[in-house]
Amino acid sequence: MKQIFSTIDPDEGQSPLNRTFNLDALRSFVAICETGTFRRAASRVHRSPSAISLQIAKLEEQVGAKLMTRDARHIRLSEQGELLLRYARRLLGISDEAMALFQGSPLSGHLRLAAPQDLGVSLVPGILQKLAVRHPAIVVEVRLGASDMVQNMFAKGEVNVALFNEVTDPSLKVLDLFSEPLVWLMREGGRAIERTPLPLATASIGCAWRDAALQALEDHNKPYRVAYYSDTSMGQIAALRADLAIAALPKSLVNAELIEVPKDYLLPALPKTHIYLADDGSNLAQALSAVFTAG
């Protein structure tokens, strides 16, 4: 750790620019780590991908270490990158707390948010933490359910904000946070793909990914059976790792252990999945939406 941060020690003769982290650059770095791609991170921090690439290059020059490696599909943090991520989150948290302290927030009240299980575990906690810093008097109630249930709750006025996955255009007025392709995944070297009927790992009824997968197979007269289901993608991934099934999941989950089903198996194409955000226009809901879009 001493070697990594030696360029920011207050040694005599060093440039002040080399001794101080740029908070905007750290915010971009954290956004890359949380979203998984430069494109999504750029959208979150309202910069171009090339601009945040330059920020990362300057950070790497500043700390004297490679922070991450990336290819067409994945971004992987180095050991130094993991270390900087912990410090970056702490520095940004302190900065946001100080700004909120001096600016203050008049907003208070009870806010209801609905989201699917996966997003409720992966995305929502960090957003609520940031909301608490900016608007500490807002109390948030979180309800989790399948995507169709989330949309129904919002349509009926039961929640103020809905966050959900969808593969078709929703009937609600929404903000498209980001999207990525759905692909058929299997275990590297697995044999589940060769079984008939095709064993699937899916979410429960009402999940947009499940509906897209089953509809695609039915449209192409491909025999299948739901062999395993879980409300979280991690549960489905467990079935894939055990070679019990294949699954339709976001392409970003491809890794050394889970691969796309080869085209030789002639499985039907799948649509993109979108993460949408809808709010009821109230001040509290818009405050939460602003945290989602600003990151």
FINU-384485 format. One line per 2 residues: number of its first residue (from 0); for each residue x, y, z of N, C-alpha, C, O, CB. Coordinates in steps of 0.2 Angstrom, whole numbers. Each point is the difference from the previous one (the first is absolute). Glycine has a CB too. Layout:
NUM = X:Y:Z:X:Y:Z:X:Y:Z:X:Y:Z:X:Y:Z; ...
REM end
This chain:
0 = 4:-6:0:-4:6:0:4:6:0:-2:5:-3:-7:-11:9; 15:6:-3:4:6:1:3:2:-7:0:5:-2:3:-8:13
2 = -2:-3:-15:3:2:-7:-6:3:-4:2:4:-5:7:-14:6; -15:7:-1:-5:2:-4:-2:8:1:-1:3:-5:-3:-15:6
4 = 5:14:5:-3:7:2:6:5:1:0:5:3:-10:-10:2; 17:2:-7:5:5:1:0:6:-3:3:5:2:4:-15:-1
6 = -11:11:-7:0:6:-4:-4:5:3:-1:6:-2:3:-13:-8; -6:5:15:-5:5:4:3:2:7:-4:3:3:-6:-7:-10
8 = 16:1:9:3:2:6:2:8:-1:2:2:-5:1:-14:8; -4:15:3:2:7:-1:7:2:1:3:3:4:-13:-1:1
10 = 14:-6:-10:7:1:0:2:7:-3:-3:2:-5:5:-15:4; 3:16:3:2:6:-2:2:0:-7:4:-5:-2:0:8:13
12 = -6:2:-15:2:0:-7:-5:-3:-5:1:0:-6:11:0:10; -17:-4:-2:-5:-3:-4:-5:5:-2:-2:4:4:4:-15:2
14 = -5:10:-12:-5:5:-2:-6:-2:4:-2:-6:1:7:7:-13; -9:4:14:-6:-1:4:-5:-4:-4:-4:-3:3:6:14:2
16 = -2:-10:-12:-5:-4:-4:2:-8:1:-5:-4:-1:4:14:-7; 7:-12:9:1:-7:1:-1:-2:7:0:-6:2:9:7:-11
18 = -11:4:14:-1:-2:7:-7:0:1:-2:-2:6:13:6:-3; -15:-2:-7:-8:0:1:-4:-4:-5:1:1:-6:1:10:11
20 = -6:-15:-3:-4:-4:-4:-6:5:-3:-3:4:4:6:-15:2; -4:10:-12:-6:4:-3:-6:-4:1:-1:-6:-2:8:11:-7
22 = -12:-2:13:-6:-3:2:-4:-2:-6:-3:-6:0:3:12:10; 0:-2:-16:-4:-2:-6:3:-7:-3:-4:-4:-2:1:17:0
24 = 10:-13:2:3:-6:-3:-2:-6:5:-1:-6:-3:10:13:-2; -9:-6:11:-2:-6:5:-7:-2:-1:-1:-6:0:10:10:8
26 = -13:1:-9:-7:-1:-1:-1:-5:-7:-4:-4:0:0:15:6; 8:-9:-11:-1:-4:-6:3:-7:1:-3:-5:-3:4:16:-4
28 = 5:-11:11:2:-7:1:-5:-4:4:0:-6:-2:12:11:2; -15:-3:5:-5:-3:4:-6:-2:-5:-2:-6:0:6:12:11
30 = -6:-2:-15:-5:-1:-5:1:-6:-5:-4:-4:-1:1:16:2; 10:-12:-3:2:-6:-4:0:-6:4:-3:-5:-3:10:13:-4
32 = -5:-8:13:0:-6:4:-7:-3:1:-1:-6:1:12:10:4; -16:1:-4:-7:-2:2:-4:-2:-6:-4:-4:1:5:12:9
34 = 0:-5:-16:-4:-1:-6:3:-6:-4:-4:-3:-4:0:15:4; 11:-13:0:3:-5:-4:2:2:-6:4:-4:-4:-11:-3:10
36 = 5:13:-9:3:2:-6:1:8:0:-3:3:4:-4:-12:-10; 11:11:1:2:7:-1:-6:4:-2:-1:5:2:13:-8:-4
38 = -16:-1:-3:-6:4:-3:-5:1:6:-3:6:0:5:-12:-11; -4:2:15:-5:1:5:3:5:5:-4:4:2:0:-16:-3
40 = 10:11:3:3:5:5:0:7:-3:-1:5:3:9:-14:1; -6:10:-11:-1:6:-3:-7:3:1:0:6:1:10:-9:-9
42 = -15:-1:6:-7:3:1:-1:2:7:-4:5:1:1:-13:-10; 5:4:14:-1:2:7:3:7:2:-3:4:3:3:-17:0
44 = 6:14:-5:4:6:2:-1:5:-5:3:6:1:5:-13:6; -12:6:-12:-1:5:-5:6:3:-4:2:6:0:-12:-3:7
46 = 15:-8:-9:6:1:-3:0:-5:-6:-4:-4:0:10:9:10; -2:-4:-15:1:-4:-5:5:-6:2:4:1:4:-6:8:-13
48 = 1:-15:6:5:-5:1:7:1:-1:4:-2:4:-13:-5:-7; 10:11:-2:7:2:-1:3:5:6:6:0:2:-8:-1:-14
50 = -3:5:15:2:5:5:2:-4:7:5:1:3:-12:8:-8; 3:-14:6:1:-4:6:6:-5:-1:4:-2:5:-16:3:-2
52 = 13:-3:-9:7:-4:-2:6:4:2:5:-2:3:-11:-4:-12; 5:13:7:6:4:2:1:1:7:5:0:3:-7:6:-14
54 = -4:-5:15:0:0:7:4:-6:3:4:1:5:-15:6:-5; 9:-13:-2:3:-6:3:7:0:-2:4:-2:4:-15:-4:-5
56 = 13:8:-5:7:0:-2:4:5:5:6:-2:2:-9:-1:-14; 0:9:14:4:4:4:0:-2:7:5:1:4:-9:8:-11
58 = -1:-13:9:0:-3:7:6:-5:0:3:-1:5:-16:3:-3; 13:-6:-7:5:-5:0:7:3:0:5:-3:3:-12:-5:-9
60 = 8:13:3:6:4:0:2:3:7:5:-1:2:-7:3:-15; -3:0:16:0:3:6:2:-5:6:5:1:4:-13:7:-8
62 = 5:-14:4:2:-5:5:6:-4:-2:2:-4:4:-14:4:-1; 13:0:-10:6:-4:-2:-1:-7:0:4:-5:1:3:13:4
64 = -14:-10:-7:-2:-7:-1:-5:-1:-4:-4:5:-1:7:-7:12; -4:-4:-14:-6:-1:-5:-6:-2:5:1:-4:4:7:0:-13
66 = -13:7:7:-6:0:5:-5:-6:-3:-3:-3:4:4:15:-1; -1:-13:-9:-5:-5:-3:3:-2:-7:4:3:-3:-14:3:9
68 = 7:-12:-8:1:-2:-7:-7:-1:-3:-5:-1:4:16:-5:-1; -12:7:-9:-6:-1:-3:0:-3:-7:5:1:-4:-9:9:10
70 = -1:-13:-8:-1:-3:-7:-7:2:-3:-3:4:3:12:-14:0; -11:7:-8:-6:2:-3:-6:-2:5:-5:3:-1:10:-5:-10
72 = -4:-2:16:-6:-2:4:1:1:7:-5:2:4:3:-11:-12; 8:10:11:1:0:7:5:5:2:5:2:-4:-8:-14:5
74 = 2:15:5:5:4:3:2:-4:7:-4:-1:4:-1:12:-9; 12:-11:6:2:-4:6:5:5:4:4:3:-3:-5:-14:-3
76 = 0:12:12:4:4:4:6:-4:2:0:-6:1:-10:13:3; 16:-3:-4:6:-3:2:0:0:8:-5:3:3:11:1:-13
78 = -1:-6:13:0:0:8:0:7:2:-3:2:5:9:-13:-5; -2:16:-4:0:7:2:-6:3:-2:-2:5:4:14:-5:-6
80 = -16:-2:-3:-6:3:-1:-5:-2:5:-4:5:2:6:-6:-14; -2:-5:15:-5:-2:5:2:5:6:-5:2:4:4:-14:-8
82 = 7:13:6:2:4:5:-2:7:-1:-3:3:5:13:-10:-3; -9:10:-8:-2:7:-1:-8:1:1:-2:5:2:12:-4:-10
84 = -14:-7:5:-7:1:1:-2:1:7:-5:4:1:4:-12:-11; 4:4:15:-2:1:6:1:7:3:-4:3:3:6:-15:-1
86 = 4:15:-4:1:7:2:-4:5:-4:-2:5:3:14:-9:0; -13:3:-9:-4:4:-4:-7:1:3:-3:5:0:9:-8:-10
88 = -9:-3:12:-7:0:2:0:4:7:-5:4:1:2:-15:-6; 8:11:9:0:3:6:1:8:-1:-3:4:3:8:-14:3
90 = -1:11:-11:2:8:-1:-7:3:-3:-1:5:2:13:-8:-4; -15:-1:-2:-6:3:-3:-6:1:5:-4:4:0:8:-9:-11
92 = -4:0:15:-5:0:5:1:6:5:-5:3:2:4:-15:-3; 7:13:3:1:6:4:-1:6:-3:-3:5:3:12:-11:3
94 = -7:7:-13:-2:6:-4:-7:1:0:-3:6:1:13:-8:-8; -14:-3:5:-7:0:0:-4:2:6:-4:4:1:5:-12:-10
96 = 2:5:15:-3:2:6:1:7:2:-4:4:3:6:-15:1; 4:14:-5:2:7:1:-4:4:-4:-3:5:2:15:-8:1
98 = -13:2:-9:-4:4:-5:-7:0:3:-3:6:0:10:-8:-10; -10:-4:12:-7:0:2:-1:4:7:-5:3:1:4:-14:-7
100 = 7:11:10:-1:4:6:0:7:-1:-4:3:4:11:-12:1; -3:12:-10:0:7:-1:-6:2:-4:-3:6:1:15:-6:0
102 = -14:-4:-6:-6:2:-4:-7:-2:3:-5:4:-1:12:-6:-9; -7:-3:14:-6:-2:4:-5:-3:-5:1:1:-6:1:8:14
104 = -8:-12:-6:-5:-2:-4:-7:1:4:0:-3:5:8:-6:-11; -12:12:2:-7:1:4:-4:-6:-1:-6:0:3:7:12:-5
106 = 1:-17:-2:-5:-6:-1:0:-4:5:5:-2:3:-3:3:-15; -8:-4:14:-1:-5:5:-7:-3:-2:-4:2:-4:10:4:13
108 = -7:-12:-6:-6:-4:-1:2:-7:-1:5:-3:0:-11:13:-5; 0:-14:2:1:-7:-1:-1:-1:-7:-5:2:-3:0:-5:14
110 = 10:-1:-14:0:-2:-7:0:-7:-1:3:-4:4:4:14:-6; -11:-13:-2:0:-7:-2:3:-1:-7:-2:2:-5:-9:-3:12
112 = 15:-4:-6:4:-2:-6:-1:-8:-2:0:-4:5:8:13:-3; -10:-11:-8:-1:-7:-2:6:-2:-5:2:4:-4:-15:-3:6
114 = 16:-7:-1:5:-2:-4:0:-8:0:-3:-3:4:10:14:-2; -4:-14:-8:0:-7:0:6:-2:5:4:4:3:-8:-4:-15
116 = 4:-7:14:4:-2:5:8:1:-2:3:3:4:-11:-12:-1; 10:8:-9:7:1:-2:2:7:1:5:2:3:-6:-11:-12
118 = -3:14:6:2:7:1:-1:2:7:4:5:2:-8:-3:-13; -1:-5:15:0:2:7:6:-2:4:2:3:5:-14:-4:-6
120 = 16:-4:-1:6:-2:3:6:4:-3:4:2:4:-9:-13:-2; 5:12:-8:6:2:-4:1:8:0:5:3:1:-5:-14:-7
122 = -6:14:4:0:7:-2:-3:4:6:3:6:1:-3:-9:-13; -5:1:15:-4:4:4:4:2:6:0:6:2:-10:-11:-6
124 = 14:1:8:3:2:6:5:6:-1:0:5:4:-1:-17:0; 5:12:-9:4:6:-1:-4:6:-2:3:5:3:6:-13:-7
126 = -14:8:1:-4:6:-2:-3:2:7:0:6:1:-2:-10:-13; -1:0:16:-3:2:6:5:4:5:-1:4:3:-7:-13:-4
128 = 14:6:0:6:3:4:1:7:-2:1:5:4:4:-16:-2; -5:12:-8:2:7:-3:-6:4:1:1:6:1:6:-11:-10
130 = -13:3:9:-6:4:1:0:2:8:-2:6:1:-5:-12:-10; 9:2:13:0:2:7:5:5:1:-1:4:5:-2:-16:-2
132 = 9:12:-6:5:6:0:-3:6:-2:0:6:3:9:-14:-5; -13:8:-4:-3:6:-3:-6:3:4:-1:6:1:6:-10:-12
134 = -9:-1:13:-7:2:3:-1:-5:6:-4:-4:0:0:8:-11; 8:-2:16:-1:-5:6:-6:-1:3:-2:-4:4:13:7:-2
136 = -16:2:-3:-7:0:3:-5:-5:-3:-5:0:2:8:12:2; -1:-14:-10:-4:-4:-4:0:-8:2:5:-2:1:-4:10:-11
138 = -7:-11:12:0:-7:2:-3:-4:-6:-5:2:-3:3:1:15; 6:-8:-14:-2:-4:-6:-2:-7:2:3:-3:4:6:10:-11
140 = -15:-9:4:-2:-7:1:1:-3:-7:-2:2:-5:-7:1:14; 12:-9:-8:2:-4:-7:-4:-6:0:-1:-4:5:13:8:-5
142 = -15:-5:-6:-4:-6:-1:3:-4:-6:1:4:-5:-12:2:10; 12:-12:-4:3:-4:-5:-5:-5:-3:-4:-3:3:15:4:2
144 = -11:-2:-12:-4:-5:-4:2:0:-7:5:3:-2:-14:0:10; 6:-7:-12:1:-1:-7:-1:6:-3:-4:5:2:1:-17:-2
146 = 6:13:-6:-1:6:-4:-7:2:-1:-2:6:0:13:-9:-6; -15:-2:4:-7:2:-2:-4:2:7:-4:5:-1:4:-13:-9
148 = 2:5:15:-3:3:7:2:7:1:-4:4:3:4:-16:1; 6:13:-5:3:7:2:-4:5:-5:-2:5:3:14:-10:0
150 = -13:4:-9:-3:4:-4:-8:1:2:-2:5:-1:10:-8:-9; -11:-2:12:-7:0:2:0:4:6:-5:4:1:3:-15:-6
152 = 6:10:10:0:4:6:1:8:-1:-4:4:3:9:-14:3; -1:11:-11:1:7:-2:-7:3:-3:-2:5:1:15:-7:-2
154 = -15:-2:-4:-6:2:-4:-6:1:5:-4:5:-1:8:-11:-9; -5:2:15:-5:1:5:1:5:5:-4:2:5:2:-14:-6
156 = 8:16:1:2:5:5:2:-3:7:0:4:5:-8:3:-11; 10:-13:6:2:-3:6:7:2:2:2:-1:6:-10:-9:-8
158 = 12:12:-3:7:2:1:1:6:-4:-3:2:-4:7:-14:6; 1:16:1:2:6:-4:5:0:-5:0:3:-5:-2:2:16
160 = 6:-10:-10:6:-1:-5:0:-8:-2:0:-4:4:7:14:0; -6:-11:-10:0:-7:-3:7:-1:-4:1:4:-4:-14:-5:4
162 = 17:-4:2:6:-2:-3:-1:-7:-3:-1:-4:4:8:12:3; -6:-9:-13:-2:-7:-3:4:-2:-6:2:5:-4:-13:-4:9
164 = 12:-7:-6:2:-3:-7:-6:-1:-5:-5:-2:2:15:-3:4; -8:7:-12:-5:-2:-5:3:-1:-7:5:3:-1:-14:4:8
166 = 6:-11:-11:3:-1:-7:-5:3:-5:2:0:-6:4:-10:10; -11:13:-2:-5:3:-5:-1:7:3:2:2:5:-8:-13:-9
168 = 3:15:-1:-1:7:2:-6:0:6:-5:-2:-2:9:6:-10; -2:-1:18:-6:0:5:-5:5:-2:1:5:-3:8:-9:12
170 = -15:3:-6:-5:4:-1:0:6:5:-3:6:-1:-4:-15:-2; 12:9:8:1:6:4:5:5:-3:4:-2:-5:-6:-6:15
172 = 1:14:-8:5:5:-2:6:-1:4:0:0:7:-9:8:-10; 15:-10:0:6:-2:4:6:3:-3:0:4:-5:-5:-15:7
174 = 10:11:2:7:2:-2:4:-7:-1:0:-4:5:0:15:2; 3:-12:-13:4:-5:-1:7:1:3:4:3:-3:-10:-6:-8
176 = 8:-1:16:6:1:3:6:-3:-4:5:4:-1:-11:-4:12; 5:-6:-13:5:-3:-4:-3:-7:-3:-5:-2:3:15:8:3
178 = -6:-9:-11:-3:-6:-3:6:-4:-1:6:2:-1:-16:3:-4; 9:-12:4:5:-4:-3:-3:-6:-3:-6:-2:2:14:6:7
180 = -5:-8:-13:-3:-6:-3:-1:-6:5:4:-1:4:1:4:-15; -11:-6:10:-1:-7:3:4:-5:-4:-1:0:-6:-10:4:12
182 = 14:-9:-3:3:-5:-4:-2:-7:4:-1:0:6:11:8:-11; -9:-13:1:0:-7:3:6:-2:3:5:0:-3:-14:-3:-5
184 = 9:2:15:6:-2:3:0:-7:2:-5:-3:2:6:15:2; 5:-15:-3:1:-7:2:7:-1:3:4:5:0:-11:-9:-9
186 = 8:-1:13:6:-1:3:5:-2:-5:-1:-4:-5:-4:0:16; 11:6:-11:6:-2:-4:1:-7:0:1:-3:6:4:14:-4
188 = -6:-14:-7:1:-8:-1:-6:-3:3:0:-7:0:12:8:1; -18:2:0:-6:-3:3:-3:-4:-6:1:1:-6:-2:8:15
190 = -4:-14:-6:-4:-4:-5:-7:1:1:-4:-3:-4:13:-5:5; -11:13:3:-7:1:0:-3:2:-6:-6:-1:-2:7:5:14
192 = 2:0:-16:-2:2:-7:-2:-6:-4:-4:1:-5:11:10:6; -4:-16:0:-2:-6:-5:-6:-4:2:-1:-5:-3:13:4:1
194 = -15:2:8:-5:-3:2:-7:2:-3:-1:5:-2:7:-7:13; -11:-3:-11:-6:1:-3:-6:-2:4:1:-6:3:4:5:-14
196 = -10:5:13:0:7:-2:5:4:4:3:-2:5:-15:0:-7; 13:8:-1:6:4:2:-2:3:7:-5:3:2:8:0:-13
198 = 2:-5:16:-2:2:7:2:8:1:6:2:-2:-4:-14:6; -6:15:-1:1:8:1:0:1:7:-4:-3:4:-2:6:-15
200 = 10:2:13:0:4:6:-3:7:-1:3:3:-4:7:-10:9; -16:8:-1:-3:6:-1:-2:4:6:1:-3:6:-5:-2:-17
202 = 2:11:11:-3:3:6:-7:-2:0:-3:-4:-4:10:14:3; -11:-8:6:-7:-2:1:-4:4:-5:2:4:-4:0:-6:16
204 = -8:0:-13:-5:3:-4:-1:7:1:0:2:5:-6:-13:-6; 6:15:-5:0:7:0:7:3:-1:0:7:-1:-9:-8:9
206 = 14:-3:-8:7:3:-2:0:1:-8:-2:-4:-3:7:-1:13; -2:11:-12:0:2:-7:5:-5:-3:-1:-2:-6:-2:14:8
208 = 8:-14:1:5:-4:-3:-3:-7:-1:2:-3:-5:8:9:10; -13:-8:0:-4:-7:-1:-4:0:-6:0:-4:-4:1:2:17
210 = -6:7:-13:-5:1:-6:4:0:-6:-3:-3:-5:-5:9:12; 13:-2:-8:4:0:-6:3:-6:-2:-1:-2:-6:3:14:8
212 = 1:-16:2:3:-6:-1:-6:-6:-2:1:-3:-5:8:6:13; -14:-3:-5:-5:-5:-1:-4:2:-7:-1:-5:-4:0:2:16
214 = 0:9:-13:-3:2:-6:4:-1:-6:-2:-3:-5:-4:11:11; 13:-7:-6:4:-1:-5:1:-8:-2:0:-2:-6:6:12:10
216 = -6:-14:1:0:-7:-1:-6:-3:-3:0:-4:-4:7:3:14; -13:4:-7:-7:-2:-3:0:2:-7:-3:-4:-4:-2:4:15
218 = 7:6:-13:-1:2:-7:4:-4:-5:-1:0:-6:0:12:11; 7:-15:-2:4:-4:-4:-1:-8:1:4:-4:-2:4:13:2
220 = -14:-11:3:-2:-7:1:6:-4:3:1:-5:-1:-9:6:-8; 11:2:14:6:-3:4:-3:-3:6:-2:4:5:11:4:-10
222 = -9:-15:6:-2:-2:6:4:2:6:6:0:0:-11:-10:-6; 2:11:12:3:2:6:-4:-2:6:-5:-1:-1:11:11:-5
224 = -2:-9:12:-4:-1:6:4:5:5:6:0:0:-10:-12:-2; 0:15:6:3:4:6:3:-5:5:-4:-3:4:-4:13:-6
226 = 14:-11:2:3:-5:5:2:3:7:1:-4:5:3:-2:-15; -3:13:10:2:3:6:-2:7:-1:0:3:-5:10:-11:7
228 = -13:11:4:-1:7:0:2:3:6:0:-3:6:-9:1:-14; 11:9:8:2:4:6:-2:7:-2:0:2:-6:9:-10:9
230 = -11:12:2:-1:7:-1:6:4:-1:-1:6:-1:-9:-8:8; 16:-1:-6:6:4:-1:4:-3:-6:0:-6:-1:0:10:13
232 = 4:0:-15:4:-3:-6:5:-4:3:3:-5:-3:-5:15:-4; 4:-8:14:6:-5:3:-3:-7:1:4:-4:0:1:15:5
234 = -11:-11:-4:-3:-7:1:0:-4:-6:1:-6:-1:-8:10:10; 5:0:-15:1:-4:-6:7:-1:-2:1:-6:-3:-12:12:-1
236 = 15:-2:5:7:-1:-1:3:-6:4:4:-4:-3:-2:16:1; -5:-14:8:2:-6:3:-2:-6:-3:4:-5:0:-5:12:10
238 = -5:-7:-13:-2:-5:-4:4:-1:-7:1:-6:-2:-13:8:6; 14:3:-7:5:0:-5:7:-3:2:2:-5:-4:-8:14:-2
240 = 8:-7:11:7:-3:2:-1:-7:2:5:-4:-1:-2:15:5; -8:-13:-2:-1:-8:2:-2:-3:-7:-1:-7:1:-3:10:11
242 = 3:0:-17:-1:-3:-7:-7:-3:0:-1:-6:-3:13:4:1; -17:5:6:-7:-3:0:-4:3:-5:-5:-3:-2:6:2:14
244 = 1:7:-15:-4:3:-5:4:6:-4:6:1:2:-16:-3:6; 7:5:-12:2:6:-3:-5:6:2:-5:-2:2:11:-5:-12
246 = -4:13:8:-4:5:2:1:6:-5:5:1:-3:-5:-4:15; -5:7:-12:0:7:-4:2:5:5:-5:2:5:-4:-6:-14
248 = 15:7:9:2:5:5:4:5:-4:2:0:-6:-2:-9:15; 1:15:-6:4:6:-3:7:-3:-2:3:-4:3:-10:12:4
250 = 9:-5:-13:7:-2:-2:5:2:4:6:-3:0:-10:5:-11; 4:3:16:5:2:4:2:-6:5:5:1:3:-9:11:-4
252 = 0:-17:2:1:-5:4:5:-6:-3:2:-4:4:-13:6:2; 12:-1:-12:5:-5:-3:7:1:3:2:5:2:-8:-4:-13
254 = 9:-7:13:6:0:3:4:-6:-2:-2:-4:-5:-2:11:15; 9:-9:-7:4:-6:-1:-4:-6:1:1:-5:-3:10:11:5
256 = -15:-6:3:-4:-6:2:-7:0:-4:-2:-6:-2:7:6:13; -8:5:-13:-6:0:-3:1:4:-7:2:5:-1:-9:-5:12
258 = 5:-4:-16:1:2:-7:-7:0:-4:-5:-2:2:17:-3:-2; -12:9:-5:-6:0:-5:0:-7:-3:5:-3:-2:-4:16:0
260 = -8:-15:1:-1:-6:-3:3:1:-7:-2:4:-4:-8:-7:11; 14:-2:-10:2:1:-7:-6:0:-5:-5:-3:1:16:-3:2
262 = -9:10:-8:-5:1:-5:-2:-7:-4:-6:0:-3:10:11:1; 0:-16:3:-2:-6:-3:-6:-4:2:-3:-4:-3:15:3:2
264 = -14:3:7:-6:-3:3:-6:4:-2:-6:-2:2:13:-1:8; -7:8:-14:-5:3:-3:-6:3:4:-6:-1:-1:9:-7:-8
266 = -1:10:15:-5:3:5:-2:7:-3:4:3:-3:1:-9:13; -11:8:-9:-3:6:-3:3:6:3:3:0:6:-14:-6:-8
268 = 12:11:-1:2:7:2:-4:3:6:-6:-2:0:11:4:-12; -2:1:16:-4:3:6:1:8:-1:4:3:-3:-2:-13:10
270 = -7:13:-4:0:8:0:5:3:5:3:-4:4:-15:4:-8; 12:6:4:4:4:5:-4:1:6:-6:0:0:12:6:-9
272 = -3:-6:15:-4:1:6:2:8:2:6:2:-1:-6:-15:5; -5:16:-2:1:7:2:-2:1:8:-4:-4:2:1:8:-14
274 = 7:0:15:-2:2:7:-4:7:-1:3:5:-2:7:-12:8; -16:7:-4:-4:6:0:-2:3:7:0:-4:5:-5:-1:-16
276 = 4:11:11:-1:4:6:-7:4:-1:0:4:-5:13:-4:9; -18:-1:0:-6:4:0:-1:3:6:1:-3:6:-6:-4:-15
278 = 3:14:9:-2:3:7:-6:4:-1:-2:1:-6:14:0:9; -16:0:2:-6:3:0:0:8:0:-5:3:0:1:-13:6
280 = 10:13:-7:0:7:-1:0:4:7:1:6:0:-6:-8:-11; 5:-2:16:0:4:7:7:2:1:5:-3:-3:-15:-4:8
282 = 11:12:0:6:2:2:5:-5:2:6:-1:-1:-11:12:4; 2:-16:2:4:-5:2:2:-5:-5:6:-2:0:-12:4:11
284 = 2:-4:-15:1:-4:-6:6:2:-4:4:-3:-3:-16:-1:3; 11:11:-2:5:3:-5:7:0:4:5:0:-4:-15:7:-2
286 = 10:-6:12:6:1:4:4:-7:-1:6:0:-1:-11:8:9; 1:-14:-7:3:-6:-1:2:-2:-7:5:-2:-1:-12:-2:10
288 = 3:6:-14:2:0:-7:6:3:-2:4:-2:-4:-16:1:2; 13:7:5:6:4:-1:6:-3:2:5:0:-3:-12:10:4
290 = 7:-14:5:5:-4:2:2:-6:-4:6:-1:-2:-9:4:13; -2:-6:-14:1:-5:-5:4:2:-6:4:-3:-3:-15:-3:7
292 = 8:12:-7:3:3:-6:7:3:1:4:0:-5:-16:1:1; 13:2:10:6:3:1:6:-4:2:6:1:-1:-13:9:4
294 = 5:-16:1:5:-4:2:3:3:6:5:-4:3:-4:-1:-14
REM end
